[in-house]
Amino acid sequence: MSDRNRKTLQEKQFLRPWIPTRGEYTGRLTAVPTFLTLFMSVLLGTVFAFSGISLWRFSGPFTRTHLSATPAAFSAEQILARCAALRATPGPSPAFHSREESERFERGTNATLIRNALIFTGRNNGTETIHGDLLLDKGIVKGIGKISGRIIDNTPNLTVINANGAWITPGLGTFS
C-alpha cells in the first residue's frame, strides 16, 4: 500500500472511525463502545429521575400523614346532611311563586314594560307563543300578554320599550 493511500485511509478512519473503509477490516469495531456509552447514559438518567421522583413523593406534600388528616375534618353530621341533600327533589323553594323580589335584583333598576313582542313562554314543549307585552319588575316577570292599564299605572319608574314584533324568551318558564 502506498504512503498516499495509507494517509487517505488514516484520514477516513479519523473522520469516521466507526464506518469500515472499502473492504478493509481494521479488526476492531468502535461503534459498539459508542452505543454502550449512549445506552448506559440513558439508563443512569432514568434511574436518577425515578429515584428523585420517589424521594419527592415520600418527603413532599403528599405524604401519608398529610393525606390522612383530610377526612378527619368532616364530622358525621356534615356527611349525613350532604347525603340528605342529594335525595332532595330539585326545583324552586316552596315560597318561589309568592316572592316579591328576585335574589338577583339590583337596587335602582327600573321596571321594564316591553310592548308588541312575540313571546316564547316555554309552555307545551316550547311551542306556545303569545303576541303581546311583557312586564318585568324587581327581577320578576309580573305579566305576560295583555297587561291591564291599572298594573302599568301602579308600577313606579317604568321604562317602556317597543319590540316591534321581536322575539322574547323570558326565562322559558311556565307562567299563570
Secondary structure, DSSP 8 states (H G I E B T S, - for coil): --HHHHHHHHHHHHH-TTS-BTTB--S--SHHHHHHHHHHHHHHHHHHHHHHHHHHHHHSTT-HHHHHHSGGGS-HHHHHHHHHHHHS--S--TTTTT-SS-TT--TT--EEEEEEEEEE--HHHHT-EEEEEEEEETTEEEEEES--HHHHHTSSSEEEEE-TT-EE-STT----
